Amino acid sequence: MRCTEEFRLSQTAPAQAPEKVMGASTDFADLSRTVKQAGLLDRRLGDYALRIALTLLAFAAAWALFGYLGDTWWQVGTAALLAVAGTHVAFIGHDAGHKQILRGRRANDAVGLLHGALIGIGYGWWVGKHNRHHANPNHEDDDPDLDLPILAFSERQGASRRGLARWTSAHQAYLFGPLLLLEGFNLHWSSALAVWQGRTKRRGLEAALLGAHTAAYLAAVLLVLSPGRAVVFIAVHQGLWGLYMGLSFAPNHKGMPTTTGAEGWDFLRKQVLTSRNVRGGRWVDLALGGLNYQIEHHLFPNMPRASLRRAQPLVRAFCTERGIPYAQCGLVASYRDVLRHLHEVGAPLRAAQR
C-alpha cells in the first residue's frame, strides 16, 4: 500500500492479495472497552443540533439565492452551491442511518427520511445497501459498492467482464471521474426503482417523499429558468453533486485489499485492512463529512461524527500494538492511489485488446 507509512512498514501485502491475518477474538472487545470508557460512543446532541441547523440553513440559503437571481446564467454558480449543500445534507442522512444522532431507531429514521427527501434519495434503500457494505467491506461478492458491472476492482472481477464492460474496465482509471458525474442521476434512479419494486419497508411513505421532491424540484427549476438554462442547471447541479458524493466515498475503500472471505479475518481486521483514512485536519473533516475517519467509522458505525477525531489516535495505537496495518494518507494521495489501482487492475484487459 503506497499512501501510508503505517501500511508500508508492516509489509503485509499488496492491495489485491493480502496475506491471511488471523487475530484473537478478544482484540475488538479490548478496543471497544477502551473506546466506551473514553465516552466516544455517547450521543453528541448539541453538536448535531448545531450541525443540522447550519446544514439546513446553507441548503435553504442556496435555494433562496436561486429564487432571487431568476432566469440568468449565474444560476450555474447556484447549481454548484446546491451540489455542495446537498452533499452535506446527505452526510447528515448517512449519520442518521447509522444511528449516530439520536438514541432511538425511529428518531434517527425520521431525521434520515427528511434529509433524504430534501435531496431525492430513498433513505430505506440506501440504508439497506450501506449496511450490507459495512457487513462485508470490499468483499468481491457481497459488498454492493463493488457490484459495478462496468468497473473492476480486482483482477478476478476484471477477468469476468465481457463486451462493453470489458472495455470500460480496461480504461476505468480515465473514466472514473466522468462516471462520477452520473452518480447523482444513478442515486435518484436507484431510489425510485427500489420503491417501485417494493425493496423498502416504508414503500408508501418513501414514494410520497420522492414524488414530492421530484415535483418541487422540477417546478422550481422550470418556473424560474428558461428551458435551455433549466437543462444546463440540472446537468451541472446533479453532475457536481454526484461528483462530490463520489469523491467523498471513493477514498474510503477503493484501492484497498479486496477479499473473498477465504482470508479468515476477524471483525476487527476485516474492517481495518479494507479501509483507508484520509488525514488533513478539520477542513478535510468538514469537506468529507467525517468519512475521512473510515477505519474508526467502520469499527464503530454508531459513533457520533464529532467523536471520530478523538477515537483515531486510540485506534491507531491499538492497531500498532497488535501489528495490524493501519492505512492513512493525504487527500490527494488517496485519489492517486485509487486511480493507480484502477489502472493496474485494467492493465491485463488493455493488453488483451492490443
C-alpha positions as YAML, in Angstrom:
chain: A
units: angstrom
residues:
- id: 1
  name: MET
  ca: [0.00, 0.00, 0.00]
- id: 2
  name: ARG
  ca: [1.61, 3.23, -1.11]
- id: 3
  name: CYS
  ca: [-0.18, 6.04, 0.65]
- id: 4
  name: THR
  ca: [0.71, 5.45, 4.27]
- id: 5
  name: GLU
  ca: [3.81, 4.92, 6.31]
- id: 6
  name: GLU
  ca: [1.98, 2.67, 8.76]
- id: 7
  name: PHE
  ca: [0.92, 0.29, 5.98]
- id: 8
  name: ARG
  ca: [4.32, 0.28, 4.26]
- id: 9
  name: LEU
  ca: [6.17, -0.53, 7.47]
- id: 10
  name: SER
  ca: [4.01, -3.59, 8.05]
- id: 11
  name: GLN
  ca: [4.91, -5.05, 4.65]
- id: 12
  name: THR
  ca: [1.73, -7.10, 4.92]
- id: 13
  name: ALA
  ca: [0.67, -7.49, 1.30]
- id: 14
  name: PRO
  ca: [-0.26, -5.82, -1.98]
- id: 15
  name: ALA
  ca: [-3.72, -4.39, -2.49]
- id: 16
  name: GLN
  ca: [-5.18, -7.37, -4.29]
- id: 17
  name: ALA
  ca: [-3.72, -10.34, -2.47]
- id: 18
  name: PRO
  ca: [-3.36, -9.66, 1.26]
- id: 19
  name: GLU
  ca: [-1.91, -12.45, 3.34]
- id: 20
  name: LYS
  ca: [-4.13, -14.31, 5.76]
- id: 21
  name: VAL
  ca: [-4.13, -12.44, 9.05]
- id: 22
  name: MET
  ca: [-5.65, -14.26, 12.00]
- id: 23
  name: GLY
  ca: [-6.37, -12.48, 15.27]
- id: 24
  name: ALA
  ca: [-7.65, -13.28, 18.70]
- id: 25
  name: SER
  ca: [-11.39, -12.81, 19.03]
- id: 26
  name: THR
  ca: [-10.76, -10.65, 22.09]
- id: 27
  name: ASP
  ca: [-8.98, -7.90, 20.13]
- id: 28
  name: PHE
  ca: [-12.13, -6.00, 19.19]
- id: 29
  name: ALA
  ca: [-13.60, -6.48, 22.67]
- id: 30
  name: ASP
  ca: [-10.47, -4.89, 24.16]
- id: 31
  name: LEU
  ca: [-10.61, -1.95, 21.74]
- id: 32
  name: SER
  ca: [-14.35, -1.50, 22.25]
- id: 33
  name: ARG
  ca: [-13.88, -1.36, 26.00]
- id: 34
  name: THR
  ca: [-11.26, 1.37, 25.65]
- id: 35
  name: VAL
  ca: [-13.47, 3.41, 23.32]
- id: 36
  name: LYS
  ca: [-16.52, 3.11, 25.57]
- id: 37
  name: GLN
  ca: [-14.55, 4.10, 28.66]
- id: 38
  name: ALA
  ca: [-13.41, 7.23, 26.83]
- id: 39
  name: GLY
  ca: [-17.07, 8.18, 26.26]
- id: 40
  name: LEU
  ca: [-16.66, 8.17, 22.50]
- id: 41
  name: LEU
  ca: [-19.94, 6.34, 21.86]
- id: 42
  name: ASP
  ca: [-22.02, 8.83, 23.87]
- id: 43
  name: ARG
  ca: [-24.56, 10.86, 21.85]
- id: 44
  name: ARG
  ca: [-23.45, 14.39, 20.89]
- id: 45
  name: LEU
  ca: [-26.85, 16.07, 20.73]
- id: 46
  name: GLY
  ca: [-25.57, 19.65, 20.95]
- id: 47
  name: ASP
  ca: [-23.04, 19.12, 18.20]
- id: 48
  name: TYR
  ca: [-25.60, 17.55, 15.90]
- id: 49
  name: ALA
  ca: [-28.22, 20.20, 16.64]
- id: 50
  name: LEU
  ca: [-25.79, 22.89, 15.51]
- id: 51
  name: ARG
  ca: [-24.52, 20.82, 12.55]
- id: 52
  name: ILE
  ca: [-28.03, 20.10, 11.27]
- id: 53
  name: ALA
  ca: [-29.16, 23.70, 11.74]
- id: 54
  name: LEU
  ca: [-26.20, 25.08, 9.80]
- id: 55
  name: THR
  ca: [-26.53, 22.47, 7.06]
- id: 56
  name: LEU
  ca: [-30.23, 23.15, 6.52]
- id: 57
  name: LEU
  ca: [-29.61, 26.89, 6.68]
- id: 58
  name: ALA
  ca: [-26.97, 26.64, 3.95]
- id: 59
  name: PHE
  ca: [-29.26, 24.45, 1.85]
- id: 60
  name: ALA
  ca: [-32.19, 26.86, 2.24]
- id: 61
  name: ALA
  ca: [-29.95, 29.87, 1.54]
- id: 62
  name: ALA
  ca: [-28.75, 28.32, -1.73]
- id: 63
  name: TRP
  ca: [-32.35, 27.81, -2.86]
- id: 64
  name: ALA
  ca: [-33.24, 31.35, -1.76]
- id: 65
  name: LEU
  ca: [-30.37, 32.64, -3.91]
- id: 66
  name: PHE
  ca: [-31.73, 30.58, -6.79]
- id: 67
  name: GLY
  ca: [-35.11, 32.30, -6.45]
- id: 68
  name: TYR
  ca: [-33.54, 35.74, -6.10]
- id: 69
  name: LEU
  ca: [-31.30, 35.51, -9.19]
- id: 70
  name: GLY
  ca: [-34.06, 34.42, -11.55]
- id: 71
  name: ASP
  ca: [-33.52, 33.47, -15.18]
- id: 72
  name: THR
  ca: [-29.79, 34.07, -15.63]
- id: 73
  name: TRP
  ca: [-26.69, 32.09, -16.45]
- id: 74
  name: TRP
  ca: [-25.37, 32.99, -12.99]
- id: 75
  name: GLN
  ca: [-27.51, 30.09, -11.84]
- id: 76
  name: VAL
  ca: [-24.71, 27.77, -12.91]
- id: 77
  name: GLY
  ca: [-22.89, 29.01, -9.80]
- id: 78
  name: THR
  ca: [-26.01, 28.40, -7.72]
- id: 79
  name: ALA
  ca: [-26.10, 24.84, -9.06]
- id: 80
  name: ALA
  ca: [-22.57, 24.32, -7.74]
- id: 81
  name: LEU
  ca: [-23.53, 25.73, -4.32]
- id: 82
  name: LEU
  ca: [-26.55, 23.43, -4.18]
- id: 83
  name: ALA
  ca: [-24.35, 20.45, -5.06]
- id: 84
  name: VAL
  ca: [-22.12, 21.20, -2.08]
- id: 85
  name: ALA
  ca: [-25.02, 21.89, 0.29]
- id: 86
  name: GLY
  ca: [-26.85, 18.78, -0.92]
- id: 87
  name: THR
  ca: [-23.83, 16.59, -0.22]
- id: 88
  name: HIS
  ca: [-23.72, 17.85, 3.36]
- id: 89
  name: VAL
  ca: [-27.43, 17.12, 3.69]
- id: 90
  name: ALA
  ca: [-26.56, 13.58, 2.55]
- id: 91
  name: PHE
  ca: [-23.84, 13.37, 5.21]
- id: 92
  name: ILE
  ca: [-26.49, 14.05, 7.88]
- id: 93
  name: GLY
  ca: [-28.68, 11.34, 6.37]
- id: 94
  name: HIS
  ca: [-25.70, 8.97, 6.48]
- id: 95
  name: ASP
  ca: [-25.16, 9.66, 10.17]
- id: 96
  name: ALA
  ca: [-28.86, 9.16, 10.90]
- id: 97
  name: GLY
  ca: [-28.76, 5.84, 9.05]
- id: 98
  name: HIS
  ca: [-26.03, 4.69, 11.45]
- id: 99
  name: LYS
  ca: [-28.00, 5.93, 14.49]
- id: 100
  name: GLN
  ca: [-25.23, 8.37, 15.39]
- id: 101
  name: ILE
  ca: [-27.52, 11.33, 16.12]
- id: 102
  name: LEU
  ca: [-30.30, 10.25, 18.49]
- id: 103
  name: ARG
  ca: [-30.81, 7.24, 20.72]
- id: 104
  name: GLY
  ca: [-33.81, 5.54, 19.14]
- id: 105
  name: ARG
  ca: [-34.12, 3.95, 15.72]
- id: 106
  name: ARG
  ca: [-37.37, 5.77, 14.90]
- id: 107
  name: ALA
  ca: [-35.99, 9.19, 15.79]
- id: 108
  name: ASN
  ca: [-32.89, 8.66, 13.66]
- id: 109
  name: ASP
  ca: [-35.01, 7.31, 10.81]
- id: 110
  name: ALA
  ca: [-37.18, 10.43, 10.94]
- id: 111
  name: VAL
  ca: [-34.09, 12.60, 10.55]
- id: 112
  name: GLY
  ca: [-32.79, 10.38, 7.75]
- id: 113
  name: LEU
  ca: [-36.09, 10.34, 5.86]
- id: 114
  name: LEU
  ca: [-36.31, 14.13, 6.00]
- id: 115
  name: HIS
  ca: [-32.78, 14.69, 4.76]
- id: 116
  name: GLY
  ca: [-33.13, 12.01, 2.09]
- id: 117
  name: ALA
  ca: [-36.33, 13.66, 0.83]
- id: 118
  name: LEU
  ca: [-34.59, 17.04, 0.54]
- id: 119
  name: ILE
  ca: [-32.10, 15.67, -1.97]
- id: 120
  name: GLY
  ca: [-34.18, 12.92, -3.58]
- id: 121
  name: ILE
  ca: [-32.52, 9.80, -2.12]
- id: 122
  name: GLY
  ca: [-34.55, 6.83, -0.93]
- id: 123
  name: TYR
  ca: [-33.44, 6.55, 2.69]
- id: 124
  name: GLY
  ca: [-34.63, 2.98, 3.23]
- id: 125
  name: TRP
  ca: [-33.00, 1.68, 0.06]
- id: 126
  name: TRP
  ca: [-29.73, 3.43, 0.84]
- id: 127
  name: VAL
  ca: [-29.57, 2.23, 4.48]
- id: 128
  name: GLY
  ca: [-30.09, -1.38, 3.41]
- id: 129
  name: LYS
  ca: [-27.40, -1.15, 0.75]
- id: 130
  name: HIS
  ca: [-24.97, 0.64, 3.05]
- id: 131
  name: ASN
  ca: [-25.46, -1.84, 5.89]
- id: 132
  name: ARG
  ca: [-24.56, -4.68, 3.52]
- id: 133
  name: HIS
  ca: [-21.40, -2.77, 2.62]
- id: 134
  name: HIS
  ca: [-20.46, -2.37, 6.29]
- id: 135
  name: ALA
  ca: [-21.00, -6.07, 6.94]
- id: 136
  name: ASN
  ca: [-18.73, -7.07, 4.02]
- id: 137
  name: PRO
  ca: [-16.41, -4.18, 3.09]
- id: 138
  name: ASN
  ca: [-14.51, -4.77, -0.14]
- id: 139
  name: HIS
  ca: [-15.85, -8.33, -0.42]
- id: 140
  name: GLU
  ca: [-15.82, -9.10, -4.13]
- id: 141
  name: ASP
  ca: [-19.13, -10.98, -3.99]
- id: 142
  name: ASP
  ca: [-21.03, -9.44, -1.07]
- id: 143
  name: ASP
  ca: [-20.17, -5.73, -0.99]
- id: 144
  name: PRO
  ca: [-22.74, -3.85, -3.11]
- id: 145
  name: ASP
  ca: [-20.25, -1.00, -3.54]
- id: 146
  name: LEU
  ca: [-18.07, -3.35, -5.60]
- id: 147
  name: ASP
  ca: [-21.02, -4.53, -7.66]
- id: 148
  name: LEU
  ca: [-20.46, -2.10, -10.53]
- id: 149
  name: PRO
  ca: [-20.60, -4.09, -13.78]
- id: 150
  name: ILE
  ca: [-18.75, -1.50, -15.87]
- id: 151
  name: LEU
  ca: [-15.78, -1.30, -13.45]
- id: 152
  name: ALA
  ca: [-13.45, -3.89, -11.93]
- id: 153
  name: PHE
  ca: [-11.79, -3.57, -8.54]
- id: 154
  name: SER
  ca: [-9.72, -6.75, -8.71]
- id: 155
  name: GLU
  ca: [-8.18, -8.87, -11.44]
- id: 156
  name: ARG
  ca: [-10.76, -11.56, -10.63]
- id: 157
  name: GLN
  ca: [-13.56, -9.12, -11.37]
- id: 158
  name: GLY
  ca: [-11.77, -7.87, -14.46]
- id: 159
  name: ALA
  ca: [-11.47, -11.38, -15.90]
- id: 160
  name: SER
  ca: [-15.25, -11.80, -15.63]
- id: 161
  name: ARG
  ca: [-16.08, -8.66, -17.65]
- id: 162
  name: ARG
  ca: [-17.41, -9.07, -21.18]
- id: 163
  name: GLY
  ca: [-18.32, -6.77, -24.06]
- id: 164
  name: LEU
  ca: [-18.59, -3.07, -23.30]
- id: 165
  name: ALA
  ca: [-17.94, -3.70, -19.60]
- id: 166
  name: ARG
  ca: [-14.59, -5.23, -20.51]
- id: 167
  name: TRP
  ca: [-13.62, -2.09, -22.44]
- id: 168
  name: THR
  ca: [-14.76, 0.30, -19.68]
- id: 169
  name: SER
  ca: [-12.92, -1.78, -17.05]
- id: 170
  name: ALA
  ca: [-9.77, -1.68, -19.14]
- id: 171
  name: HIS
  ca: [-9.86, 2.12, -19.26]
- id: 172
  name: GLN
  ca: [-11.54, 2.70, -15.89]
- id: 173
  name: ALA
  ca: [-8.88, 4.96, -14.43]
- id: 174
  name: TYR
  ca: [-9.63, 7.53, -17.15]
- id: 175
  name: LEU
  ca: [-13.40, 7.00, -16.98]
- id: 176
  name: PHE
  ca: [-13.72, 7.10, -13.19]
- id: 177
  name: GLY
  ca: [-14.09, 10.89, -12.88]
- id: 178
  name: PRO
  ca: [-16.53, 11.28, -15.78]
- id: 179
  name: LEU
  ca: [-18.62, 8.38, -14.48]
- id: 180
  name: LEU
  ca: [-18.91, 10.07, -11.09]
- id: 181
  name: LEU
  ca: [-20.69, 12.94, -12.84]
- id: 182
  name: LEU
  ca: [-23.52, 10.46, -13.43]
- id: 183
  name: GLU
  ca: [-23.66, 9.24, -9.83]
- id: 184
  name: GLY
  ca: [-26.30, 11.77, -8.79]
- id: 185
  name: PHE
  ca: [-28.67, 10.59, -11.51]
- id: 186
  name: ASN
  ca: [-27.89, 6.99, -10.55]
- id: 187
  name: LEU
  ca: [-28.83, 7.63, -6.91]
- id: 188
  name: HIS
  ca: [-32.17, 9.11, -7.93]
- id: 189
  name: TRP
  ca: [-32.89, 6.27, -10.35]
- id: 190
  name: SER
  ca: [-31.88, 3.52, -7.89]
- id: 191
  name: SER
  ca: [-34.02, 5.10, -5.17]
- id: 192
  name: ALA
  ca: [-37.07, 5.27, -7.41]
- id: 193
  name: LEU
  ca: [-36.51, 1.74, -8.70]
- id: 194
  name: ALA
  ca: [-36.24, 0.34, -5.17]
- id: 195
  name: VAL
  ca: [-39.56, 1.96, -4.25]
- id: 196
  name: TRP
  ca: [-41.20, 0.76, -7.46]
- id: 197
  name: GLN
  ca: [-40.03, -2.81, -6.85]
- id: 198
  name: GLY
  ca: [-41.02, -2.76, -3.19]
- id: 199
  name: ARG
  ca: [-37.46, -3.14, -1.88]
- id: 200
  name: THR
  ca: [-38.00, -0.73, 1.01]
- id: 201
  name: LYS
  ca: [-40.00, -1.12, 4.21]
- id: 202
  name: ARG
  ca: [-41.84, 2.22, 4.04]
- id: 203
  name: ARG
  ca: [-42.80, 1.96, 0.40]
- id: 204
  name: GLY
  ca: [-45.79, 4.33, 0.52]
- id: 205
  name: LEU
  ca: [-44.03, 6.99, 2.58]
- id: 206
  name: GLU
  ca: [-40.86, 6.92, 0.53]
- id: 207
  name: ALA
  ca: [-42.81, 7.01, -2.73]
- id: 208
  name: ALA
  ca: [-44.62, 10.12, -1.49]
- id: 209
  name: LEU
  ca: [-41.36, 11.77, -0.35]
- id: 210
  name: LEU
  ca: [-39.53, 11.04, -3.60]
- id: 211
  name: GLY
  ca: [-42.54, 12.17, -5.63]
- id: 212
  name: ALA
  ca: [-42.80, 15.40, -3.66]
- id: 213
  name: HIS
  ca: [-39.09, 16.08, -4.08]
- id: 214
  name: THR
  ca: [-39.20, 15.48, -7.84]
- id: 215
  name: ALA
  ca: [-42.30, 17.64, -8.31]
- id: 216
  name: ALA
  ca: [-40.96, 20.51, -6.20]
- id: 217
  name: TYR
  ca: [-37.51, 20.40, -7.78]
- id: 218
  name: LEU
  ca: [-38.73, 20.39, -11.37]
- id: 219
  name: ALA
  ca: [-41.41, 23.01, -10.66]
- id: 220
  name: ALA
  ca: [-38.85, 25.37, -9.10]
- id: 221
  name: VAL
  ca: [-36.37, 24.95, -11.94]
- id: 222
  name: LEU
  ca: [-38.88, 25.19, -14.78]
- id: 223
  name: LEU
  ca: [-40.78, 28.13, -13.29]
- id: 224
  name: VAL
  ca: [-37.65, 30.21, -12.72]
- id: 225
  name: LEU
  ca: [-35.46, 29.26, -15.69]
- id: 226
  name: SER
  ca: [-36.00, 29.12, -19.42]
- id: 227
  name: PRO
  ca: [-35.90, 25.56, -20.88]
- id: 228
  name: GLY
  ca: [-32.31, 25.77, -22.09]
- id: 229
  name: ARG
  ca: [-30.98, 27.18, -18.84]
- id: 230
  name: ALA
  ca: [-33.07, 24.68, -16.87]
- id: 231
  name: VAL
  ca: [-31.41, 21.76, -18.67]
- id: 232
  name: VAL
  ca: [-27.94, 23.20, -18.03]
- id: 233
  name: PHE
  ca: [-28.79, 23.91, -14.39]
- id: 234
  name: ILE
  ca: [-29.99, 20.35, -13.78]
- id: 235
  name: ALA
  ca: [-26.97, 18.85, -15.54]
- id: 236
  name: VAL
  ca: [-24.49, 20.97, -13.55]
- id: 237
  name: HIS
  ca: [-26.30, 20.55, -10.24]
- id: 238
  name: GLN
  ca: [-26.75, 16.78, -10.46]
- id: 239
  name: GLY
  ca: [-23.36, 16.22, -12.08]
- id: 240
  name: LEU
  ca: [-21.40, 18.13, -9.45]
- id: 241
  name: TRP
  ca: [-23.47, 16.63, -6.64]
- id: 242
  name: GLY
  ca: [-22.67, 13.12, -7.88]
- id: 243
  name: LEU
  ca: [-19.01, 14.05, -8.32]
- id: 244
  name: TYR
  ca: [-18.73, 15.44, -4.78]
- id: 245
  name: MET
  ca: [-20.53, 12.42, -3.34]
- id: 246
  name: GLY
  ca: [-18.27, 10.06, -5.25]
- id: 247
  name: LEU
  ca: [-15.09, 11.88, -4.28]
- id: 248
  name: SER
  ca: [-16.19, 11.75, -0.64]
- id: 249
  name: PHE
  ca: [-16.75, 7.98, -0.62]
- id: 250
  name: ALA
  ca: [-14.16, 6.74, -3.13]
- id: 251
  name: PRO
  ca: [-11.03, 7.16, -0.92]
- id: 252
  name: ASN
  ca: [-12.56, 5.03, 1.82]
- id: 253
  name: HIS
  ca: [-12.01, 1.57, 0.29]
- id: 254
  name: LYS
  ca: [-11.13, 1.77, -3.40]
- id: 255
  name: GLY
  ca: [-7.56, 0.57, -3.91]
- id: 256
  name: MET
  ca: [-7.51, -1.19, -0.56]
- id: 257
  name: PRO
  ca: [-7.32, -5.00, -0.29]
- id: 258
  name: THR
  ca: [-10.35, -6.84, -1.60]
- id: 259
  name: THR
  ca: [-11.45, -10.14, -0.09]
- id: 260
  name: THR
  ca: [-13.43, -13.24, -0.96]
- id: 261
  name: GLY
  ca: [-13.83, -14.25, 2.68]
- id: 262
  name: ALA
  ca: [-11.22, -17.00, 2.46]
- id: 263
  name: GLU
  ca: [-8.66, -14.99, 4.43]
- id: 264
  name: GLY
  ca: [-10.30, -15.81, 7.77]
- id: 265
  name: TRP
  ca: [-10.10, -12.26, 9.08]
- id: 266
  name: ASP
  ca: [-11.94, -11.49, 12.30]
- id: 267
  name: PHE
  ca: [-14.26, -8.46, 12.52]
- id: 268
  name: LEU
  ca: [-11.54, -6.00, 13.51]
- id: 269
  name: ARG
  ca: [-9.11, -6.98, 10.78]
- id: 270
  name: LYS
  ca: [-11.82, -7.20, 8.14]
- id: 271
  name: GLN
  ca: [-12.80, -3.59, 8.84]
- id: 272
  name: VAL
  ca: [-9.29, -2.14, 9.27]
- id: 273
  name: LEU
  ca: [-7.48, -3.89, 6.43]
- id: 274
  name: THR
  ca: [-10.07, -2.90, 3.83]
- id: 275
  name: SER
  ca: [-10.39, 0.76, 4.90]
- id: 276
  name: ARG
  ca: [-8.29, 3.87, 4.40]
- id: 277
  name: ASN
  ca: [-8.22, 7.05, 6.48]
- id: 278
  name: VAL
  ca: [-7.59, 10.46, 4.95]
- id: 279
  name: ARG
  ca: [-5.60, 12.92, 7.03]
- id: 280
  name: GLY
  ca: [-5.70, 16.68, 6.58]
- id: 281
  name: GLY
  ca: [-7.14, 18.48, 9.60]
- id: 282
  name: ARG
  ca: [-10.54, 19.96, 10.31]
- id: 283
  name: TRP
  ca: [-11.09, 21.28, 6.78]
- id: 284
  name: VAL
  ca: [-10.86, 17.74, 5.43]
- id: 285
  name: ASP
  ca: [-13.13, 16.60, 8.29]
- id: 286
  name: LEU
  ca: [-15.69, 19.16, 7.14]
- id: 287
  name: ALA
  ca: [-15.30, 18.52, 3.41]
- id: 288
  name: LEU
  ca: [-15.66, 14.74, 3.74]
- id: 289
  name: GLY
  ca: [-18.31, 14.75, 6.45]
- id: 290
  name: GLY
  ca: [-16.18, 12.70, 8.84]
- id: 291
  name: LEU
  ca: [-15.83, 9.89, 6.30]
- id: 292
  name: ASN
  ca: [-12.09, 10.51, 6.31]
- id: 293
  name: TYR
  ca: [-12.01, 8.56, 9.60]
- id: 294
  name: GLN
  ca: [-13.18, 5.48, 7.72]
- id: 295
  name: ILE
  ca: [-11.38, 2.94, 9.88]
- id: 296
  name: GLU
  ca: [-12.90, 4.25, 13.09]
- id: 297
  name: HIS
  ca: [-16.29, 4.63, 11.40]
- id: 298
  name: HIS
  ca: [-16.28, 1.01, 10.21]
- id: 299
  name: LEU
  ca: [-15.25, -0.31, 13.59]
- id: 300
  name: PHE
  ca: [-17.88, 1.79, 15.40]
- id: 301
  name: PRO
  ca: [-20.59, 2.78, 12.87]
- id: 302
  name: ASN
  ca: [-22.80, 4.41, 15.53]
- id: 303
  name: MET
  ca: [-20.02, 6.62, 16.87]
- id: 304
  name: PRO
  ca: [-21.04, 10.31, 16.50]
- id: 305
  name: ARG
  ca: [-19.10, 12.13, 13.83]
- id: 306
  name: ALA
  ca: [-17.59, 14.61, 16.30]
- id: 307
  name: SER
  ca: [-16.00, 11.74, 18.29]
- id: 308
  name: LEU
  ca: [-14.18, 10.14, 15.36]
- id: 309
  name: ARG
  ca: [-11.24, 12.57, 15.55]
- id: 310
  name: ARG
  ca: [-10.68, 11.68, 19.22]
- id: 311
  name: ALA
  ca: [-11.02, 7.96, 18.54]
- id: 312
  name: GLN
  ca: [-8.47, 7.94, 15.72]
- id: 313
  name: PRO
  ca: [-5.24, 8.01, 17.81]
- id: 314
  name: LEU
  ca: [-6.65, 5.34, 20.16]
- id: 315
  name: VAL
  ca: [-7.47, 3.01, 17.28]
- id: 316
  name: ARG
  ca: [-4.17, 3.64, 15.50]
- id: 317
  name: ALA
  ca: [-2.17, 2.95, 18.67]
- id: 318
  name: PHE
  ca: [-4.18, -0.22, 19.29]
- id: 319
  name: CYS
  ca: [-3.53, -1.46, 15.75]
- id: 320
  name: THR
  ca: [0.18, -0.70, 16.05]
- id: 321
  name: GLU
  ca: [0.34, -2.64, 19.32]
- id: 322
  name: ARG
  ca: [-1.38, -5.66, 17.72]
- id: 323
  name: GLY
  ca: [0.63, -5.44, 14.50]
- id: 324
  name: ILE
  ca: [-2.43, -4.65, 12.38]
- id: 325
  name: PRO
  ca: [-1.71, -2.48, 9.30]
- id: 326
  name: TYR
  ca: [-3.42, 0.91, 9.54]
- id: 327
  name: ALA
  ca: [-3.75, 2.79, 6.24]
- id: 328
  name: GLN
  ca: [-3.77, 6.58, 6.28]
- id: 329
  name: CYS
  ca: [-2.66, 9.25, 3.80]
- id: 330
  name: GLY
  ca: [-3.45, 12.72, 2.50]
- id: 331
  name: LEU
  ca: [-6.44, 13.52, 0.31]
- id: 332
  name: VAL
  ca: [-4.54, 13.91, -2.96]
- id: 333
  name: ALA
  ca: [-2.53, 10.77, -2.26]
- id: 334
  name: SER
  ca: [-5.73, 8.82, -1.65]
- id: 335
  name: TYR
  ca: [-7.13, 9.78, -5.06]
- id: 336
  name: ARG
  ca: [-3.80, 8.99, -6.68]
- id: 337
  name: ASP
  ca: [-3.83, 5.52, -5.12]
- id: 338
  name: VAL
  ca: [-7.42, 4.89, -6.21]
- id: 339
  name: LEU
  ca: [-6.64, 5.80, -9.82]
- id: 340
  name: ARG
  ca: [-3.37, 3.86, -9.81]
- id: 341
  name: HIS
  ca: [-5.15, 0.78, -8.51]
- id: 342
  name: LEU
  ca: [-7.89, 1.04, -11.14]
- id: 343
  name: HIS
  ca: [-5.25, 1.48, -13.84]
- id: 344
  name: GLU
  ca: [-3.31, -1.58, -12.66]
- id: 345
  name: VAL
  ca: [-6.43, -3.76, -12.49]
- id: 346
  name: GLY
  ca: [-7.32, -2.73, -16.03]
- id: 347
  name: ALA
  ca: [-3.83, -3.47, -17.38]
- id: 348
  name: PRO
  ca: [-4.44, -7.13, -18.34]
- id: 349
  name: LEU
  ca: [-7.63, -6.14, -20.13]
- id: 350
  name: ARG
  ca: [-5.83, -3.41, -22.09]
- id: 351
  name: ALA
  ca: [-3.07, -5.85, -23.01]
- id: 352
  name: ALA
  ca: [-5.63, -8.34, -24.32]
- id: 353
  name: GLN
  ca: [-7.10, -5.64, -26.57]
- id: 354
  name: ARG
  ca: [-3.82, -4.96, -28.35]
...
